[in-house]
Amino acid sequence: MINTRLTFFSEGLEDLTGGVTTELLTSDILDTDEFWNNEIIKVNKEFLFGCSTGLLDGGYGSRDGISEGHAYVIMEAREISTGQRLVKLR
């Protein structure tokens, strides 16, 4: 079964930019620090990123304001002096 939310999100990004998208599950990220430093921190400089929830239709508990079954665009990523990583979503 194809998850249409994810498919339409990536297709929309391709249509808007003319680029090619890659779909990645968070469970496929082997080194989160490397992913942050080499990918996410470059958002809107070298890469455009989007994300969505509810791909596996499982219960994930509280998401603190993140809506299940919804797509987001990563607008900005920063690491502050304490080492905390922040991501601005829309």
N, C-alpha and C positions, 0 to 999 in steps of 0.2 A: 504494500500500500504506500503510495506517495503522499507525503505530507504537503498539502497544497499551500499552507501558510508559508512554509520555508521556500518552496518553489517559486511562488509569486513574488516574494520579497527579493530573492536573488534575481529573478527575471526583470523586475522593476528597476533594480540597481543597474543591471546590464543595459536596459533600454535608456535610462537617463544618462549614462556615462559613455556608452559604447565599449566599455571594458568587459572583462571576463571575470566571473565570480568563482570563488571557491567556498564550498560549504564545509564547516568543521564543527564537530561535536566537542564540547568542553572535555568530555572523557577521552578524546583523542590527543589532547595536549599533554605531552610527556614531561615537559619542563616549563612550568608556569612562569618562572622568572625569565627564562629565555624568550618565551612568547611575549611577555610584557615588554622587555627591552628591545626586541627586534621587530615587533609588529605593532602592538597596541599603542605604544608611546609615539608612534609615527602617524597616528590617525590624522587625516586631513593634510598631511604633508606629503606622504608617499602612498598612503592607503586610505580607502574608505571602508568603514566597518559598520555592519549592522548585526543585530542579534535578535533572537526570538526565544520565547519560552513555550513549554508545553509540547515539545517535539515528541517525547515518548509517552505523553498522556498519563504520566504517573503523578502521585501525590508527593510533592516536594516540601511540604510544610510552609512556614511563613517566608515570604519573599520581601517583606518590608517595603511595600509600595510598588513592587514590580507586578504587573498584571499577568496572570496565566493566559497563554494563547495569544500573546500580543507581540508585535515586532517593534524594535527600537533602533535608532541610529546612534552610534557613538559619536558625539560631537567633539569631545575633548578628553584627553587623558593626561594626568599629572601625578607626579610623585612629590610629596611635600617633604620638608626637612626631617620629619620624624620617621620617614620611610613608608608612611601610609600612602596607598595608591587610591586615587580618586578617578572615577569615570563619570563624565557628564552625558546623560542619555536624553534623547528626545523621542 
